[in-house]
Amino acid sequence: MQQLNVNNTVRTVDAEADTPLLWVIREQLGLTGTKYGCGMALCGACTVHIDGVATRSCVRPVASVDASAKVVTIEGLSPDGSHPVQKAWAALDVPQCGFCQSGMIMAATALLQNNPHPTDADIDAAMTNICRCGSYNRVRAAIHAVVSGKMADAGLRIQHIDGSHA
């Protein structure tokens, strides 16, 4: 038995030490917003925050999460979807299929906590999640919309191969 603080609630879980945190979150705690994608920490669909750090939960053994650590899933980010990043995602229609988006939102939130005014290069470096639908330009636009606070004026800031912007 192990204690986990998930979304500000201390829970007791019963799992083998090497069980990935993702499976405990989904199967034992019933928080299914965090997704399984690749199982190798490459795609980022399983991203959660552990003490504010974006963490790929599919390869993180549950035993490595200290009882005092604060784990936040997409469900704990904002119970009603009112977090600025979630609002920007909705305002700019970022999701297409939506599968990767909870991980994307968690990664973007961690980025903005550490760097409240990221450049395009900062966003590209931090957002290593994979989106099969290719919503990367919308992700970048949504992050810029959060920074500016201007959801209605947010454009897609598309950079063409020649370096010019649309």
C-alpha positions as a Markdown table, in Angstrom:
| # | Residue | x | y | z |
|---|---|---|---|---|
| 1 | Met | 0.0 | 0.0 | 0.0 |
| 2 | Gln | 1.2 | 3.5 | -0.9 |
| 3 | Gln | 0.0 | 7.0 | -0.3 |
| 4 | Leu | -0.4 | 9.3 | -3.3 |
| 5 | Asn | -1.5 | 12.9 | -3.3 |
| 6 | Val | -3.4 | 13.2 | -6.5 |
| 7 | Asn | -5.3 | 16.4 | -7.3 |
| 8 | Asn | -5.1 | 17.5 | -3.7 |
| 9 | Thr | -6.6 | 14.3 | -2.3 |
| 10 | Val | -4.4 | 11.8 | -0.5 |
| 11 | Arg | -5.3 | 8.3 | -1.8 |
| 12 | Thr | -4.1 | 4.9 | -0.8 |
| 13 | Val | -3.2 | 2.6 | -3.7 |
| 14 | Asp | -2.2 | -1.0 | -3.9 |
| 15 | Ala | 0.2 | -1.7 | -6.8 |
| 16 | Glu | 3.5 | -3.4 | -7.5 |
| 17 | Ala | 6.4 | -1.0 | -7.1 |
| 18 | Asp | 7.2 | -1.0 | -10.8 |
| 19 | Thr | 3.6 | -0.4 | -11.9 |
| 20 | Pro | 3.6 | 2.8 | -14.0 |
| 21 | Leu | 1.9 | 5.8 | -12.4 |
| 22 | Leu | -0.3 | 6.1 | -15.4 |
| 23 | Trp | -2.0 | 2.7 | -14.7 |
| 24 | Val | -2.6 | 3.6 | -11.0 |
| 25 | Ile | -4.1 | 6.9 | -12.1 |
| 26 | Arg | -6.4 | 5.4 | -14.7 |
| 27 | Glu | -7.2 | 2.0 | -13.2 |
| 28 | Gln | -7.2 | 2.5 | -9.5 |
| 29 | Leu | -8.2 | 6.2 | -9.2 |
| 30 | Gly | -10.5 | 6.2 | -12.2 |
| 31 | Leu | -9.0 | 9.4 | -13.7 |
| 32 | Thr | -9.1 | 8.6 | -17.3 |
| 33 | Gly | -8.2 | 12.0 | -18.8 |
| 34 | Thr | -4.6 | 11.0 | -18.7 |
| 35 | Lys | -4.1 | 8.8 | -21.8 |
| 36 | Tyr | -1.9 | 5.9 | -22.8 |
| 37 | Gly | -0.2 | 6.5 | -26.1 |
| 38 | Cys | 3.1 | 4.8 | -26.6 |
| 39 | Gly | 4.2 | 3.4 | -23.3 |
| 40 | Met | 7.8 | 4.7 | -23.8 |
| 41 | Ala | 7.5 | 8.4 | -22.7 |
| 42 | Leu | 7.8 | 9.6 | -26.3 |
| 43 | Cys | 4.3 | 10.9 | -27.2 |
| 44 | Gly | 3.3 | 12.7 | -24.1 |
| 45 | Ala | -0.4 | 11.7 | -23.9 |
| 46 | Cys | 0.3 | 10.5 | -20.4 |
| 47 | Thr | 1.7 | 13.8 | -19.1 |
| 48 | Val | 0.9 | 14.8 | -15.5 |
| 49 | His | 2.5 | 17.3 | -13.1 |
| 50 | Ile | 4.5 | 16.0 | -10.2 |
| 51 | Asp | 5.3 | 19.0 | -8.0 |
| 52 | Gly | 4.7 | 21.3 | -10.9 |
| 53 | Val | 7.0 | 19.4 | -13.4 |
| 54 | Ala | 5.5 | 17.9 | -16.5 |
| 55 | Thr | 6.1 | 14.2 | -16.2 |
| 56 | Arg | 5.4 | 11.3 | -18.5 |
| 57 | Ser | 3.5 | 8.9 | -16.2 |
| 58 | Cys | 3.7 | 5.8 | -18.5 |
| 59 | Val | 7.3 | 5.1 | -17.5 |
| 60 | Arg | 7.3 | 6.6 | -14.0 |
| 61 | Pro | 7.1 | 3.7 | -11.4 |
| 62 | Val | 4.5 | 4.4 | -8.8 |
| 63 | Ala | 7.0 | 3.6 | -6.1 |
| 64 | Ser | 9.2 | 6.5 | -7.2 |
| 65 | Val | 6.5 | 9.0 | -6.4 |
| 66 | Asp | 7.0 | 10.2 | -2.8 |
| 67 | Ala | 3.9 | 10.4 | -0.6 |
| 68 | Ser | 4.6 | 14.2 | -0.2 |
| 69 | Ala | 4.7 | 14.8 | -3.9 |
| 70 | Lys | 1.7 | 16.5 | -5.5 |
| 71 | Val | 0.5 | 14.8 | -8.6 |
| 72 | Val | -1.9 | 16.8 | -10.8 |
| 73 | Thr | -3.8 | 15.2 | -13.7 |
| 74 | Ile | -5.9 | 17.0 | -16.3 |
| 75 | Glu | -8.9 | 16.5 | -14.0 |
| 76 | Gly | -7.1 | 18.4 | -11.2 |
| 77 | Leu | -6.0 | 21.3 | -13.4 |
| 78 | Ser | -9.4 | 22.8 | -13.3 |
| 79 | Pro | -12.6 | 20.9 | -12.4 |
| 80 | Asp | -14.7 | 23.1 | -14.7 |
| 81 | Gly | -12.3 | 23.7 | -17.6 |
| 82 | Ser | -11.7 | 27.3 | -16.5 |
| 83 | His | -7.9 | 27.2 | -16.4 |
| 84 | Pro | -6.6 | 29.8 | -18.9 |
| 85 | Val | -4.8 | 27.1 | -21.0 |
| 86 | Gln | -8.0 | 25.0 | -21.2 |
| 87 | Lys | -9.9 | 28.1 | -22.2 |
| 88 | Ala | -7.4 | 29.0 | -24.9 |
| 89 | Trp | -7.6 | 25.4 | -26.3 |
| 90 | Ala | -11.3 | 25.7 | -26.6 |
| 91 | Ala | -11.3 | 29.3 | -28.0 |
| 92 | Leu | -8.9 | 28.3 | -30.8 |
| 93 | Asp | -10.3 | 24.9 | -31.5 |
| 94 | Val | -6.9 | 23.3 | -30.8 |
| 95 | Pro | -8.1 | 19.6 | -30.6 |
| 96 | Gln | -9.0 | 17.7 | -33.6 |
| 97 | Cys | -9.3 | 14.1 | -32.5 |
| 98 | Gly | -8.4 | 15.2 | -29.0 |
| 99 | Phe | -6.6 | 12.1 | -27.8 |
| 100 | Cys | -3.3 | 13.9 | -27.1 |
| 101 | Gln | -4.7 | 17.1 | -25.9 |
| 102 | Ser | -4.8 | 16.4 | -22.1 |
| 103 | Gly | -1.1 | 15.7 | -22.2 |
| 104 | Met | -0.5 | 18.8 | -24.4 |
| 105 | Ile | -2.5 | 21.0 | -22.0 |
| 106 | Met | -0.4 | 19.7 | -19.0 |
| 107 | Ala | 2.8 | 20.3 | -20.9 |
| 108 | Ala | 1.8 | 23.8 | -21.9 |
| 109 | Thr | 0.7 | 24.6 | -18.3 |
| 110 | Ala | 4.1 | 23.5 | -17.0 |
| 111 | Leu | 5.8 | 25.6 | -19.6 |
| 112 | Leu | 3.9 | 28.7 | -18.7 |
| 113 | Gln | 4.5 | 28.2 | -15.0 |
| 114 | Asn | 8.3 | 28.1 | -15.6 |
| 115 | Asn | 8.3 | 30.7 | -18.5 |
| 116 | Pro | 5.3 | 33.1 | -18.5 |
| 117 | His | 6.4 | 34.7 | -21.8 |
| 118 | Pro | 7.8 | 32.0 | -24.0 |
| 119 | Thr | 9.1 | 32.6 | -27.5 |
| 120 | Asp | 8.2 | 30.3 | -30.4 |
| 121 | Ala | 11.5 | 28.6 | -29.9 |
| 122 | Asp | 10.8 | 28.1 | -26.2 |
| 123 | Ile | 7.4 | 26.6 | -27.1 |
| 124 | Asp | 8.9 | 24.3 | -29.7 |
| 125 | Ala | 11.5 | 23.1 | -27.2 |
| 126 | Ala | 9.1 | 22.5 | -24.4 |
| 127 | Met | 6.2 | 21.0 | -26.3 |
| 128 | Thr | 7.6 | 17.6 | -27.2 |
| 129 | Asn | 4.3 | 15.9 | -27.2 |
| 130 | Ile | 3.2 | 14.2 | -30.4 |
| 131 | Cys | -0.1 | 15.0 | -32.1 |
| 132 | Arg | -1.0 | 12.7 | -35.0 |
| 133 | Cys | -3.5 | 15.4 | -36.2 |
| 134 | Gly | -0.8 | 18.0 | -36.5 |
| 135 | Ser | -2.3 | 20.7 | -34.3 |
| 136 | Tyr | 1.1 | 22.2 | -33.5 |
| 137 | Asn | 0.3 | 25.6 | -34.9 |
| 138 | Arg | -2.9 | 25.8 | -32.9 |
| 139 | Val | -1.0 | 24.7 | -29.8 |
| 140 | Arg | 1.5 | 27.5 | -30.3 |
| 141 | Ala | -1.3 | 30.0 | -31.0 |
| 142 | Ala | -3.2 | 29.0 | -27.8 |
| 143 | Ile | -0.1 | 29.4 | -25.7 |
| 144 | His | 0.5 | 32.9 | -27.1 |
| 145 | Ala | -3.2 | 33.7 | -26.5 |
| 146 | Val | -2.8 | 32.7 | -22.8 |
| 147 | Val | 0.3 | 35.0 | -22.6 |
| 148 | Ser | -1.4 | 37.9 | -24.2 |
| 149 | Gly | -4.8 | 37.4 | -22.6 |
| 150 | Lys | -6.4 | 38.0 | -25.9 |
| 151 | Met | -8.2 | 34.9 | -27.0 |
| 152 | Ala | -10.3 | 36.6 | -29.7 |
| 153 | Asp | -7.3 | 38.1 | -31.4 |
| 154 | Ala | -5.2 | 35.0 | -31.4 |
| 155 | Gly | -4.1 | 34.0 | -34.8 |
| 156 | Leu | -2.3 | 30.9 | -36.0 |
| 157 | Arg | 1.1 | 32.7 | -36.5 |
| 158 | Ile | 2.1 | 30.2 | -39.2 |
| 159 | Gln | 5.7 | 30.4 | -40.2 |
| 160 | His | 6.4 | 29.4 | -43.8 |
| 161 | Ile | 9.5 | 27.5 | -44.9 |
| 162 | Asp | 11.0 | 30.7 | -46.2 |
| 163 | Gly | 10.8 | 32.2 | -42.7 |
| 164 | Ser | 7.9 | 34.6 | -43.4 |
| 165 | His | 4.8 | 34.6 | -41.3 |
| 166 | Ala | 1.2 | 34.4 | -42.3 |
